[in-house]
């Protein structure tokens, strides 16, 4: 079978290896915006050196030059794994067996551009790799395969993404076998349909007043590494928290949510959360670099100071604390 891969690397690396080793792969396409310098892009140049044709797709050429190129390649199947441009209906009809999309989420309740973010931030214990037929809408096509995937407590978006990427080899091979028979495609259920938009700044910002310690931990994990961590503010300056851990202790009351209840250069940084729960801040990204919680304490962080959901202009900035 002659297959063209449209993908985002390294997420689709396992799919690329699987297709190339079995001589199914004919060409690889990239989203133009992800390859700002084609001559220096590692994945693009490496694939070209291995003898495969490549193509850069953008919102303009997808309707014209890409359609002509794809038609000339006469593929049996196009496999998509990480692509944010909507593919026109007339192009979906070019390959003999259409387009298949690899979606890192369960359908139809986890449609959208970043299903793993929403699964992890919502504290889901399980997600799925869904391989489905592409149609003119987002993530609505018939399902070919669904592989349940557990989300391990403490797992970050990056960890889950890598784990699921490594699973694609076997799933892709199975999908190729099944794709030739239309009877293997099943319509998506009409219930529990949810479409999540790409996370905005408010979605990746910690709300100390409303989120519990568990929800904050989930959000932090969902923001690592794709969004650089979950955003909060300290003394008027934005920082991003990359890792936290729950503290097993009796509830502490009489504090303000976001308040630093313990800051010690060896013992670390502890913060008060809703319902009296405490979390330990393990890793932070700031203007001073990516630091452990203990190193962050050395910048002048003090017990009684607060992390806030919004900038507090009446506070001195962290840069002044550092001076």
C-alpha positions in Angstrom: 0.0 0.0 0.0 1.2 3.5 -0.9 1.0 5.8 2.0 1.7 9.5 2.6 2.3 10.7 6.2 1.3 14.1 7.4 2.8 14.6 10.8 4.4 16.6 13.6 7.7 15.3 14.8 8.8 13.7 17.1 5.2 12.7 17.9 4.8 10.8 14.7 8.3 9.3 14.7 7.1 5.8 15.6 4.5 6.0 12.8 7.2 7.1 10.4 9.5 4.3 11.4 6.7 1.8 11.1 5.7 2.9 7.6 9.2 3.2 6.3 10.4 -0.2 7.4 7.5 -2.0 5.7 8.0 0.0 2.5 4.5 1.6 2.7 5.8 5.1 2.9 6.0 7.3 -0.2 6.3 10.8 1.1 6.1 12.9 4.3 4.4 16.2 4.7 5.0 18.9 7.4 2.9 21.8 8.5 4.8 24.8 7.2 4.5 26.8 10.4 6.4 24.1 12.3 9.4 24.3 10.0 10.5 27.9 10.0 13.9 27.0 8.5 13.6 24.0 6.2 17.3 23.7 5.5 18.1 23.4 9.2 15.2 21.4 10.3 16.5 18.1 11.7 13.5 15.9 10.9 12.9 17.3 7.4 16.5 17.0 6.3 16.9 13.6 7.8 13.8 12.3 6.0 15.1 13.8 2.7 18.5 12.1 3.2 16.7 8.8 3.6 15.3 9.3 0.1 11.7 10.2 0.8 9.8 13.1 -0.9 8.7 15.9 1.4 6.1 18.7 1.2 5.4 21.7 3.4 1.7 22.5 3.7 0.2 25.8 4.7 -3.3 27.4 4.7 -2.7 28.8 1.2 -1.3 26.0 -0.8 -3.5 23.3 0.7 -6.3 24.3 -1.7 -4.1 24.5 -4.8 -0.5 23.3 -5.2 -0.8 20.6 -2.5 -3.9 19.2 -4.1 -2.0 18.9 -7.4 1.0 17.4 -5.7 -1.1 14.9 -3.8 -3.1 13.9 -6.9 0.2 13.3 -8.8 1.4 11.0 -6.0 -1.7 8.7 -6.3 -1.6 7.5 -2.7 -3.8 4.6 -1.5 -4.0 6.2 2.0 -2.9 9.4 3.8 -2.1 9.1 7.5 -2.3 12.2 9.7 -0.6 12.5 13.1 -0.5 16.1 14.4 -1.8 18.7 12.0 -3.9 21.8 12.7 -5.0 22.9 9.3 -8.5 21.7 8.2 -8.2 19.6 5.1 -10.8 20.4 2.3 -13.4 17.8 1.5 -12.2 17.4 -2.1 -8.7 16.6 -1.0 -9.9 14.0 1.4 -11.3 12.1 -1.6 -8.0 11.9 -3.4 -6.5 8.8 -1.8 -8.2 5.4 -2.6 -8.9 4.7 1.1 -9.1 8.3 2.2 -7.4 10.0 5.2 -6.9 8.5 8.6 -6.2 10.7 11.6 -4.4 9.6 14.8 -6.1 11.4 17.7 -4.6 11.2 21.2 -8.0 11.2 22.9 -11.3 9.3 23.2 -14.0 10.2 20.7 -16.5 11.8 20.7 -16.1 13.1 24.2 -12.5 14.4 23.7 -12.6 16.2 20.3 -10.4 19.2 19.7 -6.8 20.4 19.1 -5.2 19.3 22.4 -7.1 16.3 23.9 -4.3 15.3 26.2 -4.2 18.7 27.9 -7.9 18.5 28.8 -7.7 14.8 29.8 -4.9 15.4 32.2 -6.1 18.8 33.5 -9.5 17.3 34.3 -7.9 14.4 36.2 -9.0 11.7 33.9 -7.6 8.2 34.8 -7.8 7.0 31.2 -7.6 8.3 27.7 -7.3 6.6 24.3 -5.5 6.6 21.0 -8.3 6.8 18.4 -7.6 6.2 14.7 -10.5 7.6 12.7 -11.5 8.5 9.1 -11.2 12.2 8.4 -14.2 14.1 7.1 -14.9 17.8 6.5 -15.4 18.5 10.2 -13.0 18.3 13.2 -12.7 14.8 14.7 -16.1 13.6 13.6 -15.2 10.8 11.2 -16.0 7.1 11.6 -13.8 5.3 14.1 -11.4 2.5 12.8 -9.5 1.7 16.0 -9.6 2.7 19.7 -6.8 1.8 22.1 -7.5 2.7 25.8 -4.5 4.2 27.5 -4.2 4.7 31.3 -3.1 8.1 32.7 -0.7 7.4 35.5 -0.9 9.6 38.6 1.7 12.4 38.3 2.1 11.9 34.5 2.8 15.0 32.5 1.4 15.9 29.1 4.9 15.3 27.7 5.2 11.9 29.3 1.8 10.7 28.1 2.4 12.0 24.6 5.7 10.1 24.4 4.1 7.0 25.8 1.3 7.1 23.3 3.7 7.9 20.4 5.7 4.7 21.1 2.4 2.7 20.9 1.7 3.8 17.3 3.9 1.2 15.6 1.5 -1.8 16.2 -1.6 0.3 15.9 -0.6 1.8 12.6 0.0 -1.7 11.1 -3.4 -2.9 12.3 -5.1 0.2 10.9 -3.6 -0.3 7.5 -5.0 -3.8 7.4 -8.4 -2.7 8.4 -8.7 0.5 6.3 -9.3 -1.4 3.1 -12.7 -2.6 4.2 -15.3 0.1 4.9 -17.2 -2.3 7.2 -14.5 -1.8 9.8 -15.4 1.8 10.3 -18.0 2.6 12.9 -19.9 5.9 13.3 -19.1 7.8 16.4 -21.7 7.8 19.2 -24.1 10.7 19.2 -24.0 11.1 23.0 -21.3 12.6 25.2 -20.0 14.7 22.3 -17.6 17.4 23.5 -15.3 19.7 21.5 -12.5 21.4 23.4 -10.8 24.4 21.9 -7.1 25.0 22.1 -6.3 26.1 25.7 -6.1 29.8 26.2 -4.1 31.7 28.8 -6.9 31.5 31.4 -7.0 27.7 31.0 -3.3 27.4 31.8 -3.3 29.8 34.8 -3.7 28.5 38.3 -6.7 29.8 40.2 -5.7 29.5 43.8 -9.1 30.7 45.0 -11.2 28.1 43.2 -9.0 25.1 42.4 -8.2 22.4 44.9 -4.7 21.0 45.4 -5.5 18.0 43.2 -6.8 20.2 40.4 -3.7 22.4 40.6 -1.4 19.4 40.4 -3.4 18.2 37.3 -3.1 21.5 35.7 0.6 21.7 36.3 1.1 18.3 34.8 -1.1 19.2 31.8 1.0 22.3 31.1 4.4 20.5 31.2 6.1 20.9 28.8 3.9 22.2 26.0 2.8 25.3 27.7 5.9 25.9 29.7 4.2 25.1 33.0 1.1 26.5 34.7 1.1 30.3 35.1 0.9 32.1 38.4 2.3 35.4 39.8 4.7 36.1 42.6 5.2 39.7 43.7 3.8 41.0 40.5 5.9 38.8 38.1 4.7 35.9 36.1 6.3 32.5 36.7 5.4 29.0 35.5 5.2 26.0 37.8 6.4 22.8 36.2 6.0 20.3 39.0 4.3 20.0 42.3 3.6 17.1 44.7 0.9 16.7 47.3 1.8 16.9 51.0 0.3 14.2 53.2 -0.6 16.2 56.3 -3.6 17.3 58.4 -5.6 20.2 56.9 -4.2 23.6 57.8 -6.7 26.4 58.3 -6.6 30.2 58.7 -4.4 30.9 55.7 -5.0 32.5 52.3 -5.1 30.3 49.2 -1.8 30.6 47.4 0.0 31.6 50.6 3.6 30.3 51.1 3.4 28.5 54.5 7.0 27.3 54.5 10.0 28.4 52.5 13.4 26.8 53.4 16.5 26.6 51.3 16.9 22.8 52.1 13.3 21.7 52.8 11.7 23.5 49.9 8.6 25.6 49.1 5.1 24.8 50.4 1.9 26.5 49.5 -1.6 26.6 51.0 -4.5 25.5 48.9 -8.2 25.3 49.1 -9.7 23.2 52.0 -6.4 23.5 53.9 -4.4 21.2 51.7 -0.7 21.8 51.1 1.4 21.3 48.0 5.1 21.3 47.6 6.5 23.3 44.6 9.2 21.1 43.0 10.1 23.0 39.8 9.6 26.5 38.6 10.4 28.4 35.4 11.1 32.1 35.8 13.3 34.9 34.5 16.0 33.4 36.6 15.8 30.1 34.8 14.3 26.7 35.5 14.8 26.1 39.2 13.9 23.7 41.9 11.6 24.9 44.6 14.6 25.0 47.0 16.6 27.2 44.7 13.7 29.5 44.1 13.7 30.1 47.9 17.2 31.6 47.6 15.7 34.4 45.4 14.2 36.0 48.5 10.9 34.1 48.7 9.4 34.4 52.2 6.8 32.6 54.3 3.6 34.7 54.3 4.1 35.9 50.7 1.4 34.7 48.2 1.2 33.3 44.7 -1.7 35.0 43.0 -3.9 34.3 40.0 -3.6 37.8 38.7 -0.8 40.5 38.8 -1.0 42.5 42.0 0.4 45.9 41.1 0.8 46.9 44.7 3.5 44.3 45.2 7.2 44.7 44.5 8.5 42.7 41.6 10.5 39.5 41.8 13.4 41.3 40.1 13.6 43.7 43.0 13.5 40.8 45.5 16.5 39.3 43.7 18.5 42.5 44.0 
